[in-house]
Amino acid sequence: MLNNGIEGAVERPSETSVRPGLVPMLQHADVWRGIDRLAAKHGLSASGLARRAGLDPTAFNPSKRITREGRPRWPSTESVAKILTVTGESFSSFVSLTGAPGTGEGQVFQGGKLAGRGAAGKSIPVVALARLATESCFDQSGQPVGSAWGRFNAPGIVDRTAFAIEINGHEFDPVYRDGDIVIASPEQEVRRGDRIVVGTTSGSVLLRRVGRQEAEGLYLESLTDTASGAFFKSSDIRWIARVLWATQ
């Protein structure tokens, strides 16, 4: 289930070939779900948890959970041990957080608070911000397309059109930091002051704040500098998705 080295792709038998008729307790998605929920329980993002444990801040990023060849990448037992140490959690409590069959898990964590099973949400598409500049990742309506996308477990998110973007680099510090996950939906109404993801007719995908709305379009501000902005005509905007939530 976990390897003893550093993070990396681990070759292992298929989930059902370990023993006929037996499915292992912890599968790839279970382990990463446990890490996400452990971070949320302590009010952290996955990257924040990694930093607190003295690991590379990107060690637990969703984009690193699958290799470029499409194979699952597993966290090391050393990494898991470190995050349990800094959070004061036991391994048994971590296993419960994974929600794997047989763990008796009956609650999920949302924004650092316990939520009932009914708020469990679902897995949604996630893409690294850096890939938006080099690949076509959205259709005309702002829905994910292409092979750049992974999956992110998003407790409490039930919007079927929602998607996630993993922040890379420091362009949006301190609003969003490297490794933060931003969840947005193209079906949500946009108002002044909202943070949004906007797709333009030129093919660019931008993270901005709505400064003002006019009949001809929108004045969009930088997330980190309200004095810096630009007016976008309605004809220049292909789609808009309002930011619903972010891990920080």
The 8 nearest C-alpha neighbors of each residue, nearest first, counted from 0:
[[1, 25, 26, 2, 27, 73, 30, 23],
 [2, 0, 75, 76, 73, 74, 3, 30],
 [1, 3, 75, 4, 76, 0, 74, 73],
 [2, 4, 76, 75, 77, 1, 5, 74],
 [5, 3, 75, 2, 6, 77, 76, 7],
 [4, 6, 75, 7, 3, 74, 77, 2],
 [7, 5, 74, 75, 73, 4, 72, 8],
 [8, 6, 72, 9, 5, 73, 74, 75],
 [7, 9, 72, 71, 73, 66, 10, 70],
 [10, 8, 72, 7, 11, 73, 2, 71],
 [9, 11, 8, 12, 70, 71, 72, 13],
 [12, 10, 9, 13, 14, 0, 17, 8],
 [11, 13, 16, 17, 14, 10, 15, 9],
 [12, 14, 16, 15, 11, 17, 10, 22],
 [13, 15, 16, 22, 12, 17, 23, 26],
 [14, 16, 13, 22, 17, 21, 18, 19],
 [17, 15, 13, 18, 14, 12, 19, 21],
 [18, 16, 15, 12, 14, 19, 13, 21],
 [17, 19, 16, 21, 20, 15, 22, 23],
 [20, 18, 21, 16, 15, 17, 22, 14],
 [19, 21, 18, 22, 15, 16, 17, 23],
 [22, 20, 18, 19, 23, 15, 17, 16],
 [21, 23, 15, 14, 24, 20, 18, 17],
 [24, 22, 25, 21, 26, 14, 15, 17],
 [25, 23, 99, 100, 22, 26, 101, 102],
 [26, 24, 23, 29, 99, 0, 30, 27],
 [25, 27, 29, 28, 30, 24, 23, 0],
 [26, 28, 29, 30, 31, 73, 25, 71],
 [27, 29, 31, 30, 26, 32, 25, 97],
 [30, 28, 97, 32, 26, 27, 31, 25],
 [31, 29, 33, 32, 27, 28, 97, 26],
 [32, 30, 34, 33, 28, 29, 35, 27],
 [33, 31, 29, 35, 97, 30, 34, 28],
 [32, 34, 97, 96, 30, 36, 31, 35],
 [33, 35, 31, 37, 32, 36, 38, 30],
 [36, 34, 32, 38, 33, 37, 45, 39],
 [35, 37, 39, 33, 38, 34, 108, 40],
 [36, 38, 34, 40, 39, 35, 33, 41],
 [37, 39, 43, 35, 36, 41, 40, 44],
 [40, 38, 111, 42, 36, 43, 41, 37],
 [41, 39, 111, 37, 38, 42, 108, 36],
 [40, 42, 39, 38, 43, 111, 37, 86],
 [41, 43, 111, 39, 40, 38, 110, 44],
 [44, 42, 38, 39, 47, 41, 48, 247],
 [43, 45, 246, 47, 247, 46, 38, 48],
 [44, 46, 48, 47, 38, 35, 59, 49],
 [47, 45, 56, 49, 178, 48, 44, 57],
 [48, 46, 44, 50, 49, 43, 45, 51],
 [47, 49, 51, 45, 46, 50, 38, 43],
 [48, 50, 46, 54, 52, 56, 47, 51],
 [51, 49, 56, 47, 53, 52, 48, 54],
 [52, 50, 48, 53, 49, 47, 85, 54],
 [51, 53, 49, 50, 82, 54, 81, 85],
 [54, 52, 50, 51, 49, 55, 81, 56],
 [55, 53, 49, 50, 52, 56, 58, 51],
 [54, 56, 58, 57, 49, 50, 53, 46],
 [57, 55, 46, 50, 49, 58, 54, 47],
 [56, 58, 60, 55, 59, 46, 178, 49],
 [59, 57, 55, 56, 60, 49, 54, 63],
 [58, 60, 57, 45, 46, 61, 63, 49],
 [59, 61, 57, 62, 63, 58, 178, 46],
 [62, 60, 64, 63, 59, 151, 149, 150],
 [63, 61, 60, 64, 127, 65, 149, 126],
 [64, 62, 61, 60, 65, 66, 59, 72],
 [65, 63, 72, 61, 62, 71, 66, 73],
 [64, 66, 71, 72, 63, 70, 69, 62],
 [67, 65, 69, 68, 70, 72, 71, 8],
 [68, 66, 69, 65, 70, 63, 62, 71],
 [69, 67, 66, 70, 65, 71, 8, 72],
 [68, 70, 66, 67, 65, 71, 72, 64],
 [71, 69, 66, 65, 68, 72, 8, 67],
 [72, 70, 65, 8, 64, 66, 73, 69],
 [71, 73, 8, 64, 65, 7, 66, 9],
 [72, 74, 1, 7, 6, 8, 75, 71],
 [75, 73, 6, 1, 78, 76, 72, 2],
 [74, 76, 2, 78, 77, 3, 6, 5],
 [75, 77, 79, 3, 78, 1, 2, 80],
 [78, 76, 80, 75, 79, 81, 3, 4],
 [79, 77, 81, 75, 80, 76, 82, 74],
 [78, 80, 76, 82, 81, 77, 83, 75],
 [79, 81, 77, 83, 78, 82, 76, 84],
 [80, 82, 84, 78, 83, 79, 52, 77],
 [83, 81, 85, 79, 52, 84, 80, 86],
 [82, 84, 88, 80, 86, 81, 85, 87],
 [83, 85, 81, 87, 82, 86, 80, 88],
 [84, 86, 82, 87, 83, 52, 81, 51],
 [87, 85, 83, 88, 84, 82, 41, 37],
 [88, 86, 84, 85, 83, 89, 82, 81],
 [89, 87, 83, 86, 92, 90, 84, 93],
 [90, 88, 92, 91, 83, 93, 87, 84],
 [89, 91, 93, 92, 94, 88, 83, 80],
 [90, 92, 94, 93, 89, 95, 88, 96],
 [91, 93, 95, 89, 94, 90, 96, 88],
 [94, 92, 90, 96, 95, 91, 33, 89],
 [93, 95, 91, 97, 96, 92, 90, 102],
 [96, 94, 92, 102, 93, 104, 97, 98],
 [95, 97, 33, 93, 94, 98, 36, 92],
 [98, 96, 33, 29, 94, 32, 99, 95],
 [97, 99, 104, 96, 95, 102, 100, 29],
 [98, 100, 97, 102, 29, 25, 24, 101],
 [101, 99, 102, 24, 98, 103, 25, 104],
 [100, 102, 103, 99, 24, 104, 98, 95],
 [103, 101, 95, 104, 100, 99, 98, 94],
 [102, 104, 101, 105, 95, 100, 98, 99],
 [105, 103, 98, 95, 102, 106, 96, 99],
 [104, 106, 116, 103, 107, 115, 98, 95],
 [107, 105, 116, 115, 104, 114, 113, 108],
 [106, 108, 114, 113, 116, 119, 115, 109],
 [109, 107, 113, 112, 36, 114, 40, 111],
 [108, 110, 112, 111, 154, 114, 113, 39],
 [109, 111, 39, 112, 42, 108, 40, 246],
 [110, 112, 40, 39, 42, 109, 41, 108],
 [113, 111, 109, 110, 108, 40, 114, 39],
 [112, 114, 108, 107, 109, 106, 115, 111],
 [113, 115, 107, 108, 106, 109, 118, 112],
 [114, 116, 106, 117, 118, 107, 113, 119],
 [115, 117, 106, 119, 118, 105, 107, 114],
 [116, 118, 115, 119, 120, 114, 155, 106],
 [119, 117, 155, 116, 120, 115, 114, 154],
 [118, 120, 154, 155, 116, 117, 107, 121],
 [121, 119, 155, 156, 154, 157, 118, 153],
 [122, 120, 153, 152, 123, 154, 119, 157],
 [121, 123, 152, 151, 153, 150, 124, 120],
 [122, 124, 151, 150, 162, 121, 152, 125],
 [125, 123, 150, 162, 149, 148, 163, 151],
 [126, 124, 163, 149, 150, 148, 164, 151],
 [125, 127, 148, 164, 165, 149, 147, 128],
 [126, 128, 165, 129, 130, 164, 62, 166],
 [129, 127, 166, 130, 131, 165, 164, 167],
 [128, 130, 127, 131, 132, 167, 133, 166],
 [131, 129, 133, 132, 128, 127, 134, 126],
 [130, 132, 128, 134, 129, 133, 136, 204],
 [133, 131, 130, 134, 129, 203, 204, 128],
 [132, 134, 130, 131, 135, 129, 136, 203],
 [135, 133, 131, 130, 136, 132, 147, 145],
 [134, 136, 137, 131, 145, 133, 144, 202],
 [135, 137, 144, 143, 145, 134, 131, 147],
 [138, 136, 143, 144, 142, 141, 135, 139],
 [137, 139, 141, 142, 140, 144, 143, 136],
 [138, 140, 141, 237, 137, 238, 142, 198],
 [141, 139, 138, 142, 238, 237, 137, 185],
 [140, 142, 137, 138, 238, 139, 185, 143],
 [141, 143, 137, 138, 140, 144, 160, 139],
 [144, 142, 137, 136, 138, 141, 145, 124],
 [145, 143, 136, 137, 138, 142, 146, 135],
 [144, 146, 136, 147, 135, 143, 148, 137],
 [145, 147, 148, 144, 136, 149, 134, 143],
 [148, 146, 145, 126, 149, 136, 130, 134],
 [149, 147, 126, 125, 146, 124, 150, 145],
 [148, 150, 125, 124, 126, 62, 147, 151],
 [151, 149, 124, 125, 123, 122, 152, 148],
 [152, 150, 122, 123, 125, 153, 124, 61],
 [151, 153, 122, 121, 154, 123, 32, 150],
 [152, 154, 156, 121, 122, 120, 151, 155],
 [155, 153, 120, 119, 156, 109, 152, 121],
 [154, 156, 120, 118, 119, 157, 153, 109],
 [157, 155, 120, 154, 153, 158, 121, 119],
 [156, 158, 120, 159, 155, 121, 161, 118],
 [159, 157, 161, 160, 156, 184, 120, 186],
 [158, 160, 161, 157, 123, 156, 184, 162],
 [159, 161, 158, 184, 162, 185, 186, 142],
 [162, 160, 184, 158, 183, 159, 182, 123],
 [161, 163, 124, 182, 183, 123, 125, 184],
 [164, 162, 182, 125, 181, 124, 183, 180],
 [165, 163, 126, 181, 125, 180, 127, 128],
 [164, 166, 180, 127, 128, 179, 126, 178],
 [167, 165, 178, 177, 179, 128, 180, 164],
 [168, 166, 177, 128, 178, 129, 165, 169],
 [167, 169, 177, 170, 166, 176, 171, 178],
 [168, 170, 172, 171, 177, 176, 167, 175],
 [171, 169, 172, 168, 176, 167, 175, 223],
 [170, 172, 175, 169, 174, 173, 223, 176],
 [173, 171, 174, 176, 169, 175, 170, 223],
 [172, 174, 175, 171, 176, 223, 169, 170],
 [175, 173, 172, 171, 176, 223, 222, 247],
 [176, 174, 171, 172, 173, 179, 177, 166],
 [177, 175, 172, 179, 173, 169, 178, 171],
 [176, 178, 167, 168, 166, 179, 169, 175],
 [177, 179, 46, 166, 57, 165, 60, 167],
 [180, 178, 166, 246, 176, 177, 165, 247],
 [179, 181, 165, 246, 245, 164, 166, 163],
 [180, 182, 245, 164, 163, 244, 165, 179],
 [183, 181, 163, 244, 162, 243, 242, 245],
 [184, 182, 242, 243, 241, 161, 240, 162],
 [183, 185, 161, 240, 186, 241, 160, 187],
 [240, 186, 184, 239, 187, 241, 141, 160],
 [187, 185, 184, 188, 240, 160, 241, 161],
 [186, 188, 185, 184, 241, 189, 240, 183],
 [189, 187, 186, 190, 241, 185, 240, 184],
 [188, 190, 241, 187, 193, 191, 240, 195],
 [191, 189, 193, 192, 188, 209, 212, 211],
 [190, 192, 209, 193, 211, 210, 212, 189],
 [191, 193, 209, 208, 210, 190, 194, 211],
 [194, 192, 209, 208, 191, 190, 195, 189],
 [193, 195, 208, 242, 207, 241, 209, 192],
 [194, 196, 241, 242, 207, 240, 206, 208],
 [195, 197, 206, 240, 205, 239, 241, 207],
 [198, 196, 239, 205, 204, 238, 195, 240],
 [197, 199, 204, 238, 237, 203, 236, 239],
 [200, 198, 236, 237, 201, 203, 202, 235],
 [199, 201, 235, 202, 237, 236, 198, 203],
 [202, 200, 199, 203, 235, 198, 236, 237],
 [201, 203, 200, 199, 204, 198, 135, 237],
 [204, 202, 199, 201, 198, 205, 132, 200],
 [203, 205, 198, 197, 199, 131, 202, 196],
 [206, 204, 197, 196, 207, 203, 198, 195],
 [207, 205, 196, 195, 197, 204, 208, 194],
 [206, 208, 221, 195, 222, 220, 194, 219],
 [209, 207, 194, 220, 193, 219, 222, 195],
 [208, 210, 219, 192, 191, 193, 211, 220],
 [211, 209, 219, 218, 220, 191, 192, 208],
 [210, 212, 218, 191, 209, 217, 213, 219],
 [211, 213, 217, 216, 218, 191, 214, 210],
 [214, 212, 216, 215, 217, 211, 218, 232],
 [213, 215, 216, 212, 217, 233, 232, 211],
 [216, 214, 213, 232, 233, 217, 212, 231],
 [217, 215, 232, 233, 213, 231, 214, 212],
 [218, 216, 212, 231, 230, 213, 219, 211],
 [217, 219, 230, 211, 210, 229, 231, 209],
 [220, 218, 209, 210, 228, 229, 208, 217],
 [221, 219, 228, 208, 225, 210, 207, 227],
 [220, 222, 224, 207, 223, 227, 228, 225],
 [223, 221, 207, 208, 224, 220, 171, 225],
 [222, 224, 221, 171, 225, 174, 172, 173],
 [223, 225, 221, 226, 227, 222, 220, 228],
 [226, 224, 227, 220, 221, 223, 222, 228],
 [227, 225, 224, 228, 220, 221, 223, 229],
 [226, 228, 225, 224, 221, 220, 229, 223],
 [229, 227, 220, 219, 221, 226, 218, 225],
 [228, 230, 219, 218, 231, 220, 227, 217],
 [229, 231, 218, 217, 219, 232, 228, 216],
 [232, 230, 217, 216, 218, 235, 233, 229],
 [231, 233, 216, 235, 234, 215, 217, 230],
 [234, 232, 216, 236, 235, 215, 231, 217],
 [233, 235, 232, 236, 237, 200, 216, 231],
 [236, 234, 232, 200, 233, 199, 231, 237],
 [237, 235, 199, 233, 234, 238, 200, 198],
 [236, 238, 199, 200, 198, 139, 235, 140],
 [239, 237, 198, 141, 236, 140, 197, 240],
 [238, 240, 197, 185, 196, 198, 241, 195],
 [185, 241, 239, 184, 196, 183, 195, 197],
 [240, 242, 195, 183, 184, 187, 189, 243],
 [243, 241, 183, 195, 194, 182, 244, 240],
 [244, 242, 183, 182, 241, 184, 245, 181],
 [245, 243, 182, 242, 181, 246, 183, 180],
 [246, 244, 181, 180, 182, 247, 179, 243],
 [245, 247, 44, 180, 179, 181, 244, 43],
 [246, 44, 179, 43, 245, 175, 47, 176]]
